[in-house]
Amino acid sequence: MSFDMDDGKRPSLGVVVSLLDVGNGQSRLIMDDVRSHHTQRETSWNFELFYTHQSHANSTPDEMALSDDTYRDIGIALVARLLALNKRAK
């Protein structure tokens, strides 16, 4: 994947994705809505709202061994949420 040069502009709403080791050999992939009061690259994001999560055995994400369907679902959930946050969902 290639990205163009970064112009430094940012929206005020976004999604943070994190990976939490919850113990017992399990991890949780978490997506939270975040908000910023600045629209430039050097900004701080504040938690706004929990969006969704998925649980996995640690070995699955550690080995990048999620199924193609799971990777697709993560991407769809992320892009759909960004469209909704920016009032672009159809």
C-alpha positions as CSV (number, residue, x, y, z in Angstrom):
1,M,0.0,0.0,0.0
2,S,1.3,3.4,-0.9
3,F,0.3,6.7,0.6
4,D,0.7,10.2,-0.9
5,M,2.7,12.9,0.8
6,D,1.1,13.9,4.1
7,D,-0.3,17.5,4.0
8,G,-0.7,17.5,7.8
9,K,-4.5,18.0,7.8
10,R,-6.6,15.9,10.1
11,P,-10.4,15.6,10.7
12,S,-11.8,16.3,14.2
13,L,-13.3,12.8,14.5
14,G,-11.5,9.5,14.0
15,V,-11.1,5.9,15.2
16,V,-8.3,4.5,17.4
17,V,-7.6,0.8,17.1
18,S,-5.8,-1.0,19.9
19,L,-4.8,-4.5,20.8
20,L,-5.2,-5.5,24.5
21,D,-3.8,-8.7,26.0
22,V,-6.6,-9.7,28.4
23,G,-4.8,-12.7,29.8
24,N,-5.4,-16.4,29.5
25,G,-3.9,-16.4,26.0
26,Q,-6.6,-14.0,24.7
27,S,-6.4,-10.6,23.1
28,R,-9.1,-8.0,22.2
29,L,-8.9,-5.8,19.2
30,I,-10.7,-2.6,20.2
31,M,-12.0,0.3,18.1
32,D,-12.9,3.6,19.9
33,D,-14.2,6.9,18.5
34,V,-11.9,9.8,19.3
35,R,-12.2,13.6,18.9
36,S,-9.6,16.3,18.4
37,H,-10.0,20.0,18.8
38,H,-7.2,20.7,16.3
39,T,-7.1,19.7,12.7
40,Q,-3.4,19.4,12.2
41,R,-1.1,16.3,12.4
42,E,0.4,17.3,15.8
43,T,-2.8,16.8,17.8
44,S,-4.1,15.0,20.8
45,W,-7.1,12.7,20.5
46,N,-9.7,12.3,23.3
47,F,-11.8,9.3,23.8
48,E,-15.4,9.9,22.6
49,L,-17.2,6.5,22.5
50,F,-16.6,2.8,22.4
51,Y,-17.3,1.5,18.9
52,T,-16.7,-2.3,18.7
53,H,-14.2,-5.1,19.6
54,Q,-13.2,-8.6,18.5
55,S,-11.6,-11.3,20.7
56,H,-8.9,-13.6,19.5
57,A,-6.4,-16.2,20.8
58,N,-3.1,-14.3,21.2
59,S,-1.4,-16.5,18.6
60,T,-3.7,-15.5,15.9
61,P,-2.9,-11.8,15.7
62,D,0.7,-12.4,16.9
63,E,1.3,-14.6,13.8
64,M,-0.8,-12.3,11.5
65,A,-3.0,-15.4,11.0
66,L,-6.5,-13.9,11.1
67,S,-8.7,-15.3,8.3
68,D,-9.1,-13.3,5.1
69,D,-12.8,-12.7,6.2
70,T,-11.7,-11.4,9.6
71,Y,-9.2,-9.0,8.0
72,R,-11.9,-7.9,5.6
73,D,-14.4,-7.4,8.4
74,I,-12.0,-5.3,10.4
75,G,-11.4,-3.0,7.4
76,I,-15.1,-2.7,6.6
77,A,-15.9,-1.9,10.2
78,L,-13.1,0.8,10.3
79,V,-14.0,2.5,7.0
80,A,-17.8,2.3,7.7
81,R,-17.3,4.0,11.1
82,L,-15.1,6.7,9.6
83,L,-17.7,7.4,7.0
84,A,-20.4,7.5,9.6
85,L,-18.4,9.9,11.9
86,N,-17.8,12.2,9.0
87,K,-21.5,12.1,7.9
88,R,-20.6,10.4,4.6
89,A,-22.4,7.1,5.2
90,K,-25.0,6.2,2.6
